[in-house]
Amino acid sequence: MSNRVTFSGEEELESLDAAQLRDLVARYRRIFNGSGYGFWEWDLNTHRIDWSGGFWESLGYDDEDKLCISDAHQLPDYIHPDDRNGMLEAVREHLRSGEPLNTSYRILTKRDGYVWTQVRANSIRDEYGRVLYISGVNFDITELKNVEAALRESEARQARIIQASNDGIWEWYADRKGFHFSNRCWEHAGYDEKDDVVIRGQNRISVWRSHIHPQDLPKFDQTLADHMAGRAPFDIEYRIFGKDGDIRWIRARGRASFDLEGNPVRMSGTNMDITDIKRAEERVVQAKETAEKANQAKSDFLSSMSHELRTPLNAILGYAQLFQYEENLTSSQVDNAREIRKAGEHLLQLINDVLDLAKIESGRMTFSMEPVLVSRVVAECFTLIQPQADTMNVRFSADMNRLESTYVVADNVRLKQALLNLISNAVKYNRVGGEVEVRLTEQEDNRLRITVRDSGQGIPVSRQNEVFQPFNRLNAEYTKIEGSGVGLVITKQLVEMMGGKLAFESTEGVGTEFWMDLPMSTEWNQDLVADRQSQGSHSVSRPEHLAVERPCTILYVEDNPSNIRLMQQVLSRYPQLTLEVAEEAFLGIYKARSERPDIIILDINLPGMDGYEALSVLKRDPVTMNIPVVGLSANAMPYDIERGKSAGFYDYLTKPVEINHLMHTLNALLSD
């Protein structure tokens, strides 16, 4: 006979003998104990609860605790104080209504902790409807409660984040054919009411679209269509009209979900109010425009100041240069003239430094990038600064590291200007009898490092962060060392604008090293190099004389008496030259037509008709169109010089006039 017994009712149970009943009870006890559930029956007459299963054992209780657990009066002591009333009310409701008992509460463990338990039960009543027994089951739902708590915390966290971010939430459902907008979306438009009040029964998306600026609506529709077609993300900025008619900016971002056939089924997204950001951008643009206007005004002012300062300097340096041509001066007079010219050239250099800084800041500095032979630039700089080094007995040395034939990609003039500044500083801030070394080394990434090392006092560590501050001379202004405080600033910006890098290291009492890294070039033009080597600057130590012997006439159109007298003094040394002067443009044009000079020197800043207008008239007239015209002006900005040459001047001389440059130009134009 099988030990397995099945039954469908009490009749079958009554048919079992004692052994079978014991087996059945044992089987169910094993099932109850193995499940971890608590099976119980409460006798309302005796208030005793019979427990089966391993529920209480799982909470740490043993057989000694069962007396308390089985007493219906003591059982509430094991329930969390906050949950007792709810549990008792659920029992009372079950007794009243007869509906199955289904409640949950926290129950105390032996270790003084609490777990969540779910209770499900039903009752047995007598023929009068009075409850005799309540039978049920308890099982642990702590993990479920923890998951629910985590979900609630996650939802609360997201709600807090959304609330803090000021973003509105919206969602579209294909099956419901409608939109949901959070209240914050409508708050962006200036409404305080909920969206249902705002739309007053209308379709939400229709109401929202009515708030979109008409100029942005096509863009909104196109962006949405592109996203739904899978062509682009939905990320758009557009304007809406607020409740009071003011314009607000919204950034909308969203993503659609698609079914297996590629049809959109839902789309969720956010609206961010970026009105403040847009207004800030507008203020930045306005500030930028204002700054650009101010910068232009500054550049115009500096250009004007350049003209005003160069005009008197023209006389100072011009007359000082004339002493070079005098052979009957005493040595003391020669020294005096040299000091005058030295001071004037220093003042001119200060003007040039300030103008260079202004040009860089305004973005008007132009570069002609080409291969430049570094060793030649170093040699030229040594030659130019040698007299300055001789006064302090500073020795020059160069370590080329077999890189004498190395070229870098740079602007030849600006590279020379930068290196001159570094070497000049290395001499100025050196000690008497010191040393300046220029060293070339090859770096990674096909770059050449040009290092200038001096043996001076070095820069204090506490002030090294001030080295590249404009007009900051690190207290050198209280010494006899001349300077403007912008040389290193200009040098750094020049090097960086040529694609290089400038840096330094300095040790007090030992000296300082400045270096610039520039990209090397393997391409070069031998003819260009030879041509540049043959040119060189017009040396101030060797006056260049006029090489023309035939009689020539020069027409000088100038309204400044001081400049006229200087030109007369310069050219009076050459009897073969006849100087004609016209103090205004109309008279100059008349003399050019009637006297047909060999050369016209034309000032740019003339009253009534400026030099450019006069040049245009001369170039259109068949009588004067072939006469070479040389421009002369105190406007010495690079764009002034470029404009002059583009306008048709053979050469463009700047004030103060470099007499050697003038002689060089006259020799080029008047030589047979």
TORFIDO-401365 format. One record per residue (C-alpha): x, y, z; residue number from 0. Coordinates in steps of 0.001 Angstrom, whole numbers. Example, Ala and Ser with C-alpha at 12.3 -4.5 7.8 and 13.67 -1.06 7.14 Angstrom:
<atoms>
[atom [12300, -4500, 7800], 0] [atom [13670, -1060, 7140], 1] 
</atoms>
This chain:
<atoms>
[atom [0, 0, 0], 0] [atom [1373, 3408, -920], 1] [atom [2279, 5864, 1826], 2] [atom [1096, 8722, -386], 3] [atom [-2484, 9750, 522], 4] [atom [-4657, 12112, -1490], 5] [atom [-8022, 13378, -427], 6] [atom [-10559, 15871, -1545], 7] [atom [-12557, 16380, 1646], 8] [atom [-13173, 15509, 5221], 9] [atom [-14838, 12223, 4232], 10] [atom [-11555, 10884, 2881], 11] [atom [-9701, 12146, 5955], 12] [atom [-12067, 10248, 8213], 13] [atom [-11381, 7068, 6236], 14] [atom [-7675, 7084, 7190], 15] [atom [-6411, 4909, 9994], 16] [atom [-4170, 6142, 12809], 17] [atom [-903, 5301, 11046], 18] [atom [-1920, 7096, 7892], 19] [atom [-2993, 10129, 9889], 20] [atom [384, 10228, 11627], 21] [atom [2144, 10034, 8274], 22] [atom [-9, 12805, 6873], 23] [atom [606, 15065, 9867], 24] [atom [4332, 14383, 9672], 25] [atom [4365, 15186, 5943], 26] [atom [2565, 18481, 6406], 27] [atom [4795, 19385, 9349], 28] [atom [7834, 18830, 7158], 29] [atom [6289, 20999, 4474], 30] [atom [5413, 23736, 6973], 31] [atom [8814, 23686, 8647], 32] [atom [10687, 23649, 5358], 33] [atom [8807, 26578, 3868], 34] [atom [9817, 29138, 6441], 35] [atom [6221, 30275, 6593], 36] [atom [4241, 30589, 9822], 37] [atom [994, 28619, 9751], 38] [atom [-1302, 29390, 12635], 39] [atom [-4793, 29052, 14042], 40] [atom [-6257, 31394, 16623], 41] [atom [-8898, 30014, 19013], 42] [atom [-10955, 33071, 19951], 43] [atom [-12486, 31297, 22946], 44] [atom [-9147, 30415, 24615], 45] [atom [-7104, 33187, 22913], 46] [atom [-4470, 30617, 22124], 47] [atom [-2610, 30567, 18829], 48] [atom [-1206, 27312, 17553], 49] [atom [1855, 27848, 15312], 50] [atom [3412, 25533, 12765], 51] [atom [6243, 26029, 10324], 52] [atom [9675, 27613, 10684], 53] [atom [8638, 31294, 10714], 54] [atom [9505, 32068, 14328], 55] [atom [12634, 29929, 14231], 56] [atom [13828, 32066, 11291], 57] [atom [13452, 35094, 13552], 58] [atom [15667, 33523, 16215], 59] [atom [13020, 32301, 18678], 60] [atom [13100, 28888, 20369], 61] [atom [10606, 26609, 22175], 62] [atom [10826, 28619, 25416], 63] [atom [9471, 31691, 23589], 64] [atom [6455, 29867, 22197], 65] [atom [4379, 30376, 25372], 66] [atom [4391, 34144, 24785], 67] [atom [4042, 33856, 21009], 68] [atom [1052, 31535, 21382], 69] [atom [-791, 33936, 23699], 70] [atom [-3017, 36238, 21617], 71] [atom [-2838, 38869, 24371], 72] [atom [998, 38944, 24302], 73] [atom [1522, 38663, 20543], 74] [atom [1000, 42443, 19910], 75] [atom [4133, 43072, 22008], 76] [atom [6142, 41573, 19145], 77] [atom [4647, 43953, 16580], 78] [atom [6279, 47311, 15815], 79] [atom [4551, 50019, 17901], 80] [atom [3754, 52013, 14760], 81] [atom [2009, 49010, 13178], 82] [atom [-38, 47581, 16133], 83] [atom [-3125, 49701, 15679], 84] [atom [-3200, 48993, 11969], 85] [atom [-2954, 45248, 12564], 86] [atom [-5725, 45241, 15219], 87] [atom [-7962, 47387, 13010], 88] [atom [-7456, 44922, 10144], 89] [atom [-8542, 42041, 12441], 90] [atom [-11614, 43940, 13614], 91] [atom [-12550, 44753, 10016], 92] [atom [-12255, 41052, 9145], 93] [atom [-14498, 40082, 12064], 94] [atom [-17081, 42660, 10987], 95] [atom [-17089, 42115, 7258], 96] [atom [-16102, 38507, 6900], 97] [atom [-13694, 39489, 4105], 98] [atom [-10349, 37606, 4127], 99] [atom [-7682, 39195, 6320], 100] [atom [-4780, 40627, 4313], 101] [atom [-2375, 42975, 6060], 102] [atom [1333, 43538, 6676], 103] [atom [3362, 44822, 9588], 104] [atom [6820, 44743, 11118], 105] [atom [7579, 42066, 13692], 106] [atom [10371, 41945, 16260], 107] [atom [13190, 39432, 15869], 108] [atom [15139, 37840, 18681], 109] [atom [18079, 40134, 17749], 110] [atom [16004, 43298, 18397], 111] [atom [15549, 44011, 14743], 112] [atom [12379, 44062, 12698], 113] [atom [11298, 42244, 9562], 114] [atom [8244, 42791, 7428], 115] [atom [5631, 40030, 7381], 116] [atom [2588, 39577, 5225], 117] [atom [-520, 38052, 6918], 118] [atom [-3289, 36328, 5023], 119] [atom [-6115, 34544, 6897], 120] [atom [-9750, 33557, 7002], 121] [atom [-12155, 32474, 9777], 122] [atom [-14497, 29654, 10749], 123] [atom [-17840, 30723, 12145], 124] [atom [-20705, 28922, 13914], 125] [atom [-24287, 28793, 12765], 126] [atom [-24864, 32239, 14279], 127] [atom [-22000, 33846, 12364], 128] [atom [-19730, 34138, 15352], 129] [atom [-16041, 33558, 14658], 130] [atom [-14617, 30517, 16358], 131] [atom [-11220, 30274, 14725], 132] [atom [-9048, 32437, 12509], 133] [atom [-6563, 30434, 10439], 134] [atom [-3798, 31968, 8391], 135] [atom [-202, 32207, 7287], 136] [atom [2695, 34665, 7908], 137] [atom [5614, 35010, 5504], 138] [atom [8628, 37318, 5309], 139] [atom [8300, 40162, 2781], 140] [atom [11261, 42241, 4012], 141] [atom [13087, 42006, 673], 142] [atom [9969, 43128, -1171], 143] [atom [9560, 46064, 1202], 144] [atom [13225, 47004, 728], 145] [atom [12749, 46995, -3040], 146] [atom [9627, 49123, -2703], 147] [atom [11488, 51545, -422], 148] [atom [14377, 51733, -2897], 149] [atom [11951, 52450, -5723], 150] [atom [10223, 55134, -3707], 151] [atom [13595, 56680, -2815], 152] [atom [14655, 56546, -6465], 153] [atom [11428, 58237, -7523], 154] [atom [11821, 60825, -4760], 155] [atom [15438, 61417, -5764], 156] [atom [14491, 61924, -9392], 157] [atom [11687, 64240, -8319], 158] [atom [14145, 66254, -6213], 159] [atom [16640, 66418, -9073], 160] [atom [13976, 67503, -11529], 161] [atom [12665, 70045, -9035], 162] [atom [16157, 71403, -8433], 163] [atom [16994, 71518, -12146], 164] [atom [13896, 73542, -12960], 165] [atom [13236, 71243, -15909], 166] [atom [9788, 70416, -17143], 167] [atom [8878, 66847, -18094], 168] [atom [6746, 65797, -21026], 169] [atom [5775, 62481, -22582], 170] [atom [3883, 61322, -25664], 171] [atom [2079, 57983, -25971], 172] [atom [1133, 56557, -29347], 173] [atom [-1592, 54281, -27979], 174] [atom [-3213, 57098, -26019], 175] [atom [-2628, 59662, -28781], 176] [atom [-1888, 62389, -26265], 177] [atom [753, 64347, -24403], 178] [atom [1517, 64755, -20734], 179] [atom [3132, 68019, -19618], 180] [atom [4335, 68539, -16044], 181] [atom [3318, 71712, -14241], 182] [atom [6855, 73040, -14581], 183] [atom [6474, 73190, -18378], 184] [atom [3577, 75595, -17960], 185] [atom [5471, 77513, -15285], 186] [atom [8147, 78207, -17899], 187] [atom [5441, 80041, -19827], 188] [atom [4461, 82030, -16754], 189] [atom [1417, 80044, -15620], 190] [atom [911, 79141, -11972], 191] [atom [-2066, 76857, -12563], 192] [atom [-1932, 73189, -13400], 193] [atom [-1865, 72223, -17053], 194] [atom [-5494, 71055, -17018], 195] [atom [-6542, 74565, -16021], 196] [atom [-4290, 76086, -18666], 197] [atom [-5573, 74009, -21565], 198] [atom [-9250, 74144, -20528], 199] [atom [-10086, 70858, -22206], 200] [atom [-8053, 71505, -25372], 201] [atom [-5380, 69202, -26757], 202] [atom [-2176, 69824, -24782], 203] [atom [200, 69752, -27738], 204] [atom [-2004, 72167, -29660], 205] [atom [-1971, 74613, -26766], 206] [atom [1800, 74297, -26427], 207] [atom [2373, 74808, -30149], 208] [atom [279, 77970, -29977], 209] [atom [2890, 79366, -27565], 210] [atom [5850, 78634, -29880], 211] [atom [7241, 81635, -31773], 212] [atom [6047, 81471, -35431], 213] [atom [9609, 81820, -36729], 214] [atom [10758, 78805, -34681], 215] [atom [7777, 76524, -35319], 216] [atom [9040, 75153, -38690], 217] [atom [12396, 74362, -37109], 218] [atom [10621, 72625, -34203], 219] [atom [8532, 70496, -36579], 220] [atom [11526, 69606, -38747], 221] [atom [13649, 68583, -35757], 222] [atom [10831, 66410, -34438], 223] [atom [10280, 64812, -37863], 224] [atom [14011, 64094, -38273], 225] [atom [14117, 62412, -34878], 226] [atom [11035, 60316, -35512], 227] [atom [12627, 59195, -38770], 228] [atom [15817, 58256, -36908], 229] [atom [17925, 60856, -38706], 230] [atom [18947, 63076, -35774], 231] [atom [18544, 63500, -32024], 232] [atom [15777, 65714, -30725], 233] [atom [17651, 68656, -29237], 234] [atom [16396, 72123, -30098], 235] [atom [16321, 75655, -28756], 236] [atom [13258, 77716, -29551], 237] [atom [11257, 80677, -28291], 238] [atom [7830, 80658, -26693], 239] [atom [5441, 83431, -25768], 240] [atom [4787, 83625, -22051], 241] [atom [1517, 84357, -20314], 242] [atom [2255, 88088, -20312], 243] [atom [3474, 88125, -23903], 244] [atom [7175, 88114, -23017], 245] [atom [9502, 85869, -25002], 246] [atom [11125, 82943, -23209], 247] [atom [13760, 80541, -24520], 248] [atom [13292, 76770, -24166], 249] [atom [15782, 73993, -24817], 250] [atom [13885, 70764, -25488], 251] [atom [15575, 67367, -25519], 252] [atom [13905, 63993, -25908], 253] [atom [14131, 60465, -27176], 254] [atom [11561, 58254, -28845], 255] [atom [11038, 54526, -28339], 256] [atom [10213, 52351, -31339], 257] [atom [8562, 48983, -31791], 258] [atom [10039, 46100, -33772], 259] [atom [8666, 47544, -36995], 260] [atom [10337, 50903, -36384], 261] [atom [7201, 52790, -35482], 262] [atom [7422, 55295, -32609], 263] [atom [5400, 54179, -29608], 264] [atom [6476, 56690, -26983], 265] [atom [8638, 59770, -26618], 266] [atom [9878, 61293, -23381], 267] [atom [11796, 64476, -22848], 268] [atom [12532, 67593, -20852], 269] [atom [12115, 71325, -21311], 270] [atom [14768, 73585, -19848], 271] [atom [14205, 77315, -19440], 272] [atom [17392, 78867, -20881], 273] [atom [16089, 82425, -21039], 274] [atom [18687, 83684, -18544], 275] [atom [21460, 81937, -20491], 276] [atom [20299, 83478, -23766], 277] [atom [20084, 86916, -22214], 278] [atom [23555, 86445, -20763], 279] [atom [24800, 85456, -24233], 280] [atom [23243, 88613, -25635], 281] [atom [25007, 90649, -22946], 282] [atom [28284, 88917, -23802], 283] [atom [27811, 89673, -27491], 284] [atom [27000, 93287, -26682], 285] [atom [29989, 93468, -24351], 286] [atom [32170, 91941, -27076], 287] [atom [30957, 94485, -29584], 288] [atom [31529, 97263, -27072], 289] [atom [35015, 95915, -26320], 290] [atom [35792, 95684, -30026], 291] [atom [34671, 99268, -30504], 292] [atom [36767, 100326, -27515], 293] [atom [39701, 98331, -28877], 294] [atom [39274, 99969, -32254], 295] [atom [39106, 103358, -30569], 296] [atom [42285, 102497, -28684], 297] [atom [44015, 101428, -31894], 298] [atom [42861, 104592, -33625], 299] [atom [44082, 106624, -30664], 300] [atom [47475, 104898, -30684], 301] [atom [47757, 105403, -34427], 302] [atom [46954, 109077, -33952], 303] [atom [49400, 109344, -31061], 304] [atom [52003, 107640, -33197], 305] [atom [51552, 110371, -35763], 306] [atom [51665, 113158, -33197], 307] [atom [54744, 111762, -31419], 308] [atom [56639, 110867, -34564], 309] [atom [56292, 114355, -36037], 310] [atom [58552, 116054, -33444], 311] [atom [60770, 112977, -33321], 312] [atom [61257, 113389, -37054], 313] [atom [62971, 116697, -36431], 314] [atom [64960, 115455, -33408], 315] [atom [66340, 112341, -35065], 316] [atom [66586, 113911, -38492], 317] [atom [68818, 116777, -37362], 318] [atom [70795, 114402, -35130], 319] [atom [71517, 112228, -38188], 320] [atom [72787, 115224, -40103], 321] [atom [75746, 115457, -37725], 322] [atom [76972, 112140, -39138], 323] [atom [77679, 113946, -42373], 324] [atom [79675, 116739, -40727], 325] [atom [83453, 116286, -40870], 326] [atom [84500, 119327, -38835], 327] [atom [82880, 118393, -35509], 328] [atom [84918, 117866, -32377], 329] [atom [84820, 114504, -30652], 330] [atom [82747, 116055, -27875], 331] [atom [80187, 117332, -30378], 332] [atom [80029, 113930, -32058], 333] [atom [79371, 112311, -28668], 334] [atom [76672, 114854, -27902], 335] [atom [74943, 114228, -31205], 336] [atom [75176, 110477, -30608], 337] [atom [73514, 110863, -27189], 338] [atom [70723, 112948, -28708], 339] [atom [70083, 110331, -31328], 340] [atom [70342, 107520, -28782], 341] [atom [67732, 109138, -26556], 342] [atom [65464, 109820, -29523], 343] [atom [65742, 106247, -30776], 344] [atom [64959, 104953, -27288], 345] [atom [61829, 107093, -27227], 346] [atom [60942, 105794, -30691], 347] [atom [61423, 102209, -29479], 348] [atom [59058, 102831, -26563], 349] [atom [56460, 104117, -29013], 350] [atom [56978, 101082, -31248], 351] [atom [56641, 98671, -28297], 352] [atom [53331, 100165, -27226], 353] [atom [52087, 100120, -30810], 354] [atom [53197, 96503, -31289], 355] [atom [51321, 95481, -28152], 356] [atom [48214, 97297, -29403], 357] [atom [48514, 95630, -32816], 358] [atom [48737, 92177, -31286], 359] [atom [45781, 92781, -28965], 360] [atom [43645, 94089, -31823], 361] [atom [44580, 91165, -34078], 362] [atom [46123, 93422, -36709], 363] [atom [49604, 91938, -36538], 364] [atom [50323, 90202, -39836], 365] [atom [52843, 87416, -40443], 366] [atom [54589, 86065, -43500], 367] [atom [55400, 82465, -42562], 368] [atom [58313, 80955, -44453], 369] [atom [61538, 78974, -43862], 370] [atom [64035, 81104, -41878], 371] [atom [67706, 80172, -41329], 372] [atom [68132, 80487, -37564], 373] [atom [71924, 80724, -37493], 374] [atom [71799, 83785, -39771], 375] [atom [69212, 85489, -37545], 376] [atom [71399, 84794, -34491], 377] [atom [74446, 86293, -36230], 378] [atom [72485, 89401, -37249], 379] [atom [71206, 89873, -33693], 380] [atom [74728, 89548, -32265], 381] [atom [75942, 92210, -34710], 382] [atom [73157, 94621, -33810], 383] [atom [73539, 94202, -30021], 384] [atom [77354, 94035, -29959], 385] [atom [77751, 97775, -29201], 386] [atom [75342, 97399, -26251], 387] [atom [77296, 94367, -25014], 388] [atom [80638, 96176, -25371], 389] [atom [79588, 98887, -22917], 390] [atom [79193, 96194, -20203], 391] [atom [82022, 93955, -21426], 392] [atom [79508, 91131, -21950], 393] [atom [80767, 88233, -24087], 394] [atom [78637, 86542, -26740], 395] [atom [78849, 82834, -27536], 396] [atom [76796, 80516, -29711], 397] [atom [76446, 76727, -29479], 398] [atom [74844, 75584, -32707], 399] [atom [75113, 71837, -31979], 400] [atom [75705, 71220, -35701], 401] [atom [72330, 72829, -36491], 402] [atom [73785, 75777, -38461], 403] [atom [71770, 74837, -41551], 404] [atom [68467, 74353, -39718], 405] [atom [65429, 76332, -40797], 406] [atom [62289, 77083, -38814], 407] [atom [58870, 78099, -40096], 408] [atom [58444, 81694, -38937], 409] [atom [58127, 85304, -39976], 410] [atom [61679, 86475, -40573], 411] [atom [61117, 89991, -39233], 412] [atom [59127, 88896, -36164], 413] [atom [61563, 86091, -35303], 414] [atom [64410, 88559, -35442], 415] [atom [62413, 91001, -33289], 416] [atom [61727, 88294, -30681], 417] [atom [65325, 87065, -30557], 418] [atom [66661, 90623, -30422], 419] [atom [64468, 91308, -27429], 420] [atom [65664, 88205, -25577], 421] [atom [69356, 88862, -26283], 422] [atom [68996, 92578, -25495], 423] [atom [67404, 91725, -22133], 424] [atom [70142, 89167, -21475], 425] [atom [72696, 91965, -21918], 426] [atom [70767, 94672, -20024], 427] [atom [70115, 92548, -16967], 428] [atom [73557, 90925, -16936], 429] [atom [76531, 91740, -14735], 430] [atom [79596, 93610, -15967], 431] [atom [81926, 91117, -17601], 432] [atom [79145, 88545, -17876], 433] [atom [78232, 86154, -20636], 434] [atom [75297, 85606, -22998], 435] [atom [74981, 82276, -24765], 436] [atom [72584, 81323, -27563], 437] [atom [72128, 77576, -27921], 438] [atom [70241, 75534, -30512], 439] [atom [68851, 72090, -29643], 440] [atom [66512, 69777, -31502], 441] [atom [63315, 68853, -29641], 442] [atom [60601, 66285, -30137], 443] [atom [57806, 66842, -32648], 444] [atom [60264, 68325, -35166], 445] [atom [60841, 71534, -33200], 446] [atom [63947, 73635, -32689], 447] [atom [64685, 75215, -29309], 448] [atom [66505, 78555, -29313], 449] [atom [67824, 79201, -25798], 450] [atom [69234, 82536, -24597], 451] [atom [71176, 82201, -21336], 452] [atom [72643, 85053, -19292], 453] [atom [74837, 85173, -16192], 454] [atom [72877, 87932, -14449], 455] [atom [71330, 88076, -11002], 456] [atom [68298, 85997, -11956], 457] [atom [64637, 86542, -11186], 458] [atom [63320, 85949, -7633], 459] [atom [61019, 82936, -7422], 460] [atom [58351, 85087, -5763], 461] [atom [58190, 87331, -8835], 462] [atom [58604, 84859, -11689], 463] [atom [54835, 84751, -12240], 464] [atom [54964, 88489, -13088], 465] [atom [57486, 88180, -15931], 466] [atom [54908, 88282, -18725], 467] [atom [52736, 91029, -17220], 468] [atom [52660, 94160, -19423], 469] [atom [54421, 97241, -18052], 470] [atom [55748, 95254, -15075], 471] [atom [59536, 95679, -14973], 472] [atom [60041, 93891, -11627], 473] [atom [61344, 97098, -10028], 474] [atom [63875, 97650, -12828], 475] [atom [62195, 101036, -13342], 476] [atom [64089, 102198, -10250], 477] [atom [67434, 101421, -11880], 478] [atom [69335, 102938, -14806], 479] [atom [68240, 100103, -17095], 480] [atom [66019, 101429, -19868], 481] [atom [62868, 99652, -20990], 482] [atom [59106, 99837, -21408], 483] [atom [58028, 96675, -19591], 484] [atom [56222, 95234, -22619], 485] [atom [59102, 93642, -24537], 486] [atom [58677, 90144, -23102], 487] [atom [54902, 90359, -23447], 488] [atom [55293, 91186, -27130], 489] [atom [57941, 88492, -27585], 490] [atom [55761, 85804, -26023], 491] [atom [52761, 86716, -28152], 492] [atom [54861, 86928, -31319], 493] [atom [56324, 83464, -30707], 494] [atom [52915, 81957, -29951], 495] [atom [51348, 83587, -33018], 496] [atom [54074, 81912, -35095], 497] [atom [53050, 78543, -33670], 498] [atom [55809, 78403, -31061], 499] [atom [56195, 78485, -27308], 500] [atom [58209, 80775, -25020], 501] [atom [59248, 79818, -21474], 502] [atom [62060, 80450, -18994], 503] [atom [63941, 79226, -15940], 504] [atom [65809, 81447, -13532], 505] [atom [68010, 80954, -10469], 506] [atom [68888, 83881, -8247], 507] [atom [72604, 84649, -8297], 508] [atom [73190, 82311, -11260], 509] [atom [71245, 83671, -14218], 510] [atom [68242, 83163, -16462], 511] [atom [67434, 81054, -19511], 512] [atom [64681, 81999, -21951], 513] [atom [63862, 79624, -24766], 514] [atom [61463, 79490, -27675], 515] [atom [60423, 76325, -29487], 516] [atom [59511, 76710, -33155], 517] [atom [58586, 74152, -35834], 518] [atom [61479, 73191, -38069], 519] [atom [61283, 73286, -41855], 520] [atom [63036, 71087, -44391], 521] [atom [61952, 73270, -47322], 522] [atom [63798, 76439, -48157], 523] [atom [64561, 78700, -51070], 524] [atom [68249, 79324, -51693], 525] [atom [67526, 82391, -53838], 526] [atom [65369, 83897, -51105], 527] [atom [68092, 83314, -48506], 528] [atom [70793, 84810, -50698], 529] [atom [68606, 87814, -51456], 530] [atom [67974, 88431, -47776], 531] [atom [71629, 88042, -46913], 532] [atom [72462, 90652, -49513], 533] [atom [69919, 93134, -48200], 534] [atom [70447, 93755, -44496], 535] [atom [69395, 96918, -42733], 536] [atom [70818, 100324, -43512], 537] [atom [73511, 100710, -40869], 538] [atom [73448, 103888, -38827], 539] [atom [77205, 103702, -38329], 540] [atom [77990, 104009, -42063], 541] [atom [76112, 106885, -43712], 542] [atom [74853, 106070, -47176], 543] [atom [75582, 108854, -49650], 544] [atom [73774, 109782, -52817], 545] [atom [75255, 107923, -55810], 546] [atom [73529, 110105, -58435], 547] [atom [75554, 112753, -60277], 548] [atom [73111, 114015, -62886], 549] [atom [70849, 117005, -62092], 550] [atom [67509, 115903, -60649], 551] [atom [64449, 117669, -59318], 552] [atom [62560, 116466, -56259], 553] [atom [59116, 117817, -55425], 554] [atom [58335, 117649, -51696], 555] [atom [54652, 118107, -50818], 556] [atom [54555, 118829, -47071], 557] [atom [52699, 121270, -44810], 558] [atom [54895, 120987, -41693], 559] [atom [57608, 123705, -41668], 560] [atom [59932, 121674, -39423], 561] [atom [59818, 118697, -41776], 562] [atom [60408, 120979, -44772], 563] [atom [63484, 122512, -43154], 564] [atom [64849, 119066, -42315], 565] [atom [64440, 117845, -45903], 566] [atom [66100, 121015, -47162], 567] [atom [69035, 120437, -44801], 568] [atom [69418, 116815, -45916], 569] [atom [69309, 117479, -49659], 570] [atom [71287, 120735, -49601], 571] [atom [74453, 118648, -49365], 572] [atom [73909, 117463, -52901], 573] [atom [74143, 120314, -55426], 574] [atom [72924, 118061, -58213], 575] [atom [69516, 117905, -56479], 576] [atom [66914, 120653, -56738], 577] [atom [64220, 120586, -54061], 578] [atom [60848, 122119, -54846], 579] [atom [58331, 122481, -52008], 580] [atom [54540, 122644, -52123], 581] [atom [52747, 123120, -48802], 582] [atom [49390, 121774, -49917], 583] [atom [48152, 119054, -52264], 584] [atom [46572, 121213, -54987], 585] [atom [49753, 123243, -55381], 586] [atom [51774, 120022, -55437], 587] [atom [49665, 118609, -58264], 588] [atom [50037, 121850, -60195], 589] [atom [53842, 121857, -59782], 590] [atom [54015, 118166, -60740], 591] [atom [52196, 118927, -64010], 592] [atom [54116, 122076, -64816], 593] [atom [57639, 121171, -63630], 594] [atom [57564, 117397, -64101], 595] [atom [60018, 116472, -61316], 596] [atom [62032, 113252, -61296], 597] [atom [60573, 112185, -57931], 598] [atom [57645, 113304, -55787], 599] [atom [57833, 112889, -52004], 600] [atom [54268, 113187, -50813], 601] [atom [53149, 113587, -47217], 602] [atom [50018, 111567, -46391], 603] [atom [48387, 113890, -43855], 604] [atom [47729, 117035, -45848], 605] [atom [44956, 119580, -45322], 606] [atom [42107, 119700, -47837], 607] [atom [43210, 116729, -49924], 608] [atom [45208, 113929, -48299], 609] [atom [48113, 112094, -49880], 610] [atom [46045, 109189, -51152], 611] [atom [43677, 111470, -53039], 612] [atom [46599, 113414, -54465], 613] [atom [48303, 110164, -55545], 614] [atom [45109, 109073, -57286], 615] [atom [44992, 112332, -59252], 616] [atom [48666, 112035, -60224], 617] [atom [48278, 108434, -61365], 618] [atom [45251, 109231, -63551], 619] [atom [46928, 112171, -65281], 620] [atom [48922, 111099, -68396], 621] [atom [51398, 113925, -67699], 622] [atom [52331, 112736, -64179], 623] [atom [51335, 109064, -64135], 624] [atom [54920, 107841, -64706], 625] [atom [56563, 110019, -62046], 626] [atom [57506, 107803, -59070], 627] [atom [55808, 108946, -55863], 628] [atom [57267, 108170, -52416], 629] [atom [54863, 108335, -49472], 630] [atom [55964, 109930, -46207], 631] [atom [53901, 109837, -43050], 632] [atom [53986, 109606, -39280], 633] [atom [51310, 106896, -39552], 634] [atom [53606, 103927, -39043], 635] [atom [51221, 101074, -38233], 636] [atom [51760, 98000, -40476], 637] [atom [48360, 98385, -42066], 638] [atom [49270, 102039, -42843], 639] [atom [52427, 100911, -44638], 640] [atom [50591, 98110, -46436], 641] [atom [47847, 100487, -47488], 642] [atom [50410, 102935, -48826], 643] [atom [52200, 100376, -50953], 644] [atom [48902, 98944, -52197], 645] [atom [47763, 102429, -53200], 646] [atom [50673, 102782, -55633], 647] [atom [53496, 104511, -53734], 648] [atom [56903, 103297, -54848], 649] [atom [58012, 103325, -51223], 650] [atom [56443, 104341, -47945], 651] [atom [58753, 106206, -45574], 652] [atom [57776, 106662, -41950], 653] [atom [58667, 109475, -39620], 654] [atom [61151, 109911, -38101], 655] [atom [62836, 109658, -41492], 656] [atom [65792, 107297, -41642], 657] [atom [68172, 109290, -43863], 658] [atom [69989, 106156, -45023], 659] [atom [66628, 104702, -46091], 660] [atom [65835, 107936, -47938], 661] [atom [69232, 107864, -49701], 662] [atom [68741, 104222, -50616], 663] [atom [65343, 105024, -52166], 664] [atom [66713, 108035, -54094], 665] [atom [69620, 105950, -55426], 666] [atom [67192, 103257, -56578], 667] [atom [64923, 105745, -58384], 668] [atom [67465, 108190, -59823], 669] [atom [70269, 105872, -60907], 670] [atom [70597, 105543, -64661], 671] 
</atoms>
